[in-house]
């Protein structure tokens, strides 16, 4: 099995960086991921917190 390229903490950090639709596209380009992957991560990890940090 292939090792994940992104840790869960990094995925949550990427999700927190993205805001509006244009910003999502920019973030995806910066990290080399597709917007489909971003949406998959959002549905899977959106309720998670970065360890040690709480979302308010």
Secondary structure by P-SEA (a helix, b strand, c coil): cccccccaaaaaaaaaacccaaaaaaaaaaacccaaaaaaaaaccccccccccccc
